[in-house]
Structure formats: structure tokens, C-alpha cells
Amino acid sequence: MKKVSTSGGVTVIEEEQDIVYREAATHGAPTPTPEAAPAYYEWQREVTPTEVLLFRYSALTFNGHRIHYDKPYTTEVEAYPNLVVHGPMIATLLMGLASSHLSGKPIIEFTFKAVRPTFLGETLTVCGQPSTNGKIVELWAKDHEGWLTMSARAVLA
């Protein structure tokens, strides 16, 4: 667990990461059955990631994994169809979507889970649905075919 504290020792952010990588893929191997993204949403935003965006996010986060910037490696070694969009970047887009619609309400907890990769050049849609009590926002991302790529939840103060 990582913590960010003030100079007075007050913890202001706690972060826990559970990172799971997929097994090595082989060309022609079957892919897992995708899950349809929810059809309802109150908010949405479309984003089409570019090579420059992936490169900049890699630089910002010190992420040197080649699947985000080296297309021959990504397609030939990792067997992906194109460069892979960073999961944390999608989470950042989801957090940004929520923040832009919350009229300054602070988010006190944010969790996310990537369930399907998103690839360079494919339109990604980030969506949000606030709860009726106004304390939770359900968030998700879907790919250009409508498949769920990430689910997330923001808890408000």
C-alpha cells in the first residue's frame, strides 16, 4: 500500500494495487467471451487514443512496457492486434468524467477493474451513472463494439 502524507504526517491518499497480467498469448488462441457494457448512462464521453497520447501517458507514469509504444513487439511477440491503451489511463478518464459532473463534490474512494483491452485507434467511450442517493457513481468504459473494458466506482463524501 502506498500513502501520500502532508508534512505534518496526515495521510491524504492511500493507494492499493492488485495487478494481474494475462498469460502469454499465442497467435490464433481463442479470446475470452466479452461482456456487454451497460446500456444506461447519465454521462458519457468518447475518446480515440492516439500514439502520442499513449507515449505521453507512458512518460508521465514512467511506464516502459513496450505494448504501449512498440507496435511490432506488441503484435508479433504479445499477439495483440495493435498498441494497448493503458488501463490506468482509462481509469483516469473515468475519474475525469465523474469529476466534471460532480459540481465540486469530493471523491473519497475510487476503485476500478480492467476486464478487456482497448487498442490504439479504436474509439473508447467512458460512461457514468450516479446513484439515486448521490453518494456513489458507477462508471465504466466500453470499446467501439460496445464491450465492457473497465468497470469502476467512485464514492463521494
Salt bridges, closest charged atoms under 4 A:
GLU14 OE2 - LYS3 NZ 3.78
ASP70 OD2 - ARG66 NH2 2.91
GLU78 OE1 - ARG22 NH2 3.97
GLU122 OE1 - HIS144 ND1 3.34
GLU138 OE2 - ARG153 NH2 2.28
ASP143 OD2 - ARG116 NE 3.19
